[in-house]
């Protein structure tokens, strides 16, 4: 008795999303450059700050303002960070920008959330 080939019906659907990787001490100028490269062809974004060591206050303000302007174009923004304090900051930025934004420790968890309906 043979077995049926595995069905792809149960496979998780992958949703395309933007990936923004930020490193070192983040300045407003470097953030503006990174966000300016986002082409807005997807309504979801993953921001990887695992290699970011600090940020200037102006960069945080720019991040919040940018997300206020683009919140109607982005349905979900996942931030990947291992810094516990920054996960609290992400929650505050989500409130300030009105953006559906969530922090994750692992990229795979962020990607799974972005792929949810």
N, C-alpha and C positions, 0 to 999 in steps of 0.2 A: 504494500500500500504506500503510495507516494505522498509526499507532503506538498501542500500548495506553496508557491513562492510567497515571501513576506509581502504584505500589503503596504503600500505607501500611504494609505488612507490614514493610518495612525501616526504618521510622521508629523513632527511639529513644523508648522509653516514658518519659514524665515522671512522676516520683514526687513527690507533694506533700511539702513540708518546711517547717519553721518557719524564719523569718528573724529574727534578733536583730541589730540594728545598735547598736553602742556607739561613742561619740564622746568626745573630750576626755580629761580625766583621770578614770579610772573609779574611783568609790568603791564600797564594799560596798553602800551604800544604793541607788545608781543601778543596780547590777547586780541586786540583789534585786528591784527594781521591774521591770526588763526580763525577768528569768527568771520572775517571778510572772505576767507577761502571756502566757506560753507555755501554750497550751491542751492540749497533748499529744494532738492528734488525728492526728499523724503520728509515725513512729518515726525521723525524720531531722531534722537541724537544721543550718542555716548561720548562723554567727556572723561578722558583718562588722565587723572592727576596723580597717579602712583609715583611718578618721578618728579613731581613738583615739590620744592622744599619750602616755599613761602610765597606770598603774594603781596603786592602793594595795595593799599586801600583803594586807590583809583581803579585798579584792575577789578576789584570786587564790585565797585559801583558801576563800571562799564558792563560787567557780566549781567548784573541785575537789570540795567537799562536795556541792554540788547535783548534780553529775554522778555521784558515787558513789550518791546516793539514787535517781537516775533512769536508771541505766545499763541496767536491765532493760526500760525503756520506749523507749530510744533505741538504734537499731542503728548509726547513724553520725552523727558531728558533724564538720562541716567548718568550719575557722576560716580566714578570708581576711585576710591581713596582708602588707604589703610589708616588714615589719621582720624581718630575718634572725635576730636574737636571739630575737624572740618566737616564731618557728617552732620554735626549740629548746625554749623554755618550753612550747609546746603539746605537744611530745613528752613532756616531763616530767609535765605535767598529765594526759596520757592514761595514763601509767603509774600515777600516784598515784590516779587515779579509777577505773581499770579500764575506762574508756570507749574505744570504737573512735573515735578522734579523729585528725584529720589536718589539717595546715596547707597552705594554698595561697596563691600570690601573686595569682592572677586568679580573680574570681568564676565565670567560665565553667568553669574547671577544677574548682572546688569543686562546682559544680552537676552537671557530668558525673559526678564520683565519687559524689555523692549519688544520682544516677539509675541507677547500676550496681546489678545484682541483689545 
